[in-house]
Amino acid sequence: MKTLSRFGMALILSIVLCNCSIQDDDILANGQDQYPGDQWEYDEYPTGGEEPSDSVPDQDSTDNNYPELKGYPKHLKQYQNGILEFEAIYYFRADGQIAKIKYGYPNASSGTFTDEFHYDAAGRLVKLEGWDVYNFYWTNGQITKASLYNAAWYGTINIYYEYNDKGQITARTDDYVDASFMSKYTYSYYEDGNLKTIEEHGKINNSGEMMKLTSKSFEGYTEYQNSFLEFVIIPGKIVQEHFPLKMEHKNFQSPSTDYSENYQYTYDTEGKVIAKETTGQKVVYEYY
């Protein structure tokens, strides 16, 4: 899934965000996955790694058959200067895990897309099918690798995740297999667990090292929990558990494009956030 405005950069499913057509294939036991006209072999699992078992049959995916879990995210709308430019509807399994996201970009006239999430018998995320197709690999209870495929745009990307002792993701490396390119994102956190900074590294400099391209820093968070998938490193997994008050973005290759955003929030009678606003931009939240 991809969003349109810079406000949306911190919004919704975006490790790279996903979309569209749905199949019901499982990860094959031999570590390979077949797509029309293309096949590749995955790396071996790290020592102690676990290959997910075949995903269990998903419940009937008709929209009306998903349970409405009180207080869970239902509908998100993003506006730019009063014009609706993105919206998403969320569907959950009975155990509370995300099952499906339907979303669209009204101004782009591109229709509605769907991301579906598949789990194994232990409830571990093993596959996402949509505009991008992800297969996820687990090591010692954590997703340490994802293989992403998008034939129309960039082919195959192998994504590797690193964690600290608290189980927080500290780095994500994207290896663009078909493009011979790599990028890396590093993450830091406040003591309370809220996300503090994101740094993006990309181009290789003369010394053969990756250069810092951009950074985002977040200052202050509300006390109210954010259950929407507004910023994502692994699809379907929440990173920012609270709403940030300020974000600063720096572009080290083009400093003139630096910017900052201050957010104002509106709450319902139960204390849940129902709107977030910054200059010219607004996000509206609806809950089950």
Secondary structure, 3 states (H helix, E strand, C coil): CCCCCHHHHCCCCCCCCCCCCCCCCCCCCCCEEEECCEEEECCCCCCCEECCCCECCCCCCCHHHCCCCCCCEEEEEEEECCEEEEEEEEEECCCCCEEEEEEECHHHCCCEEEEEEEEECCCCEEEEECCCEEEEEEECCEEEEEEEEECCCCEEEEEEEEECCCCCEEEEEEEECCCCEEEEEEEEECCCCCEEEEEEEEEECCCCCEEEEEEEEEEEEEEEECCCCCCCCCCCCCCCCEEEEEEEEEECCCHHHCEEEECEEEECCCCCEEEEEECCEEEEEEEC
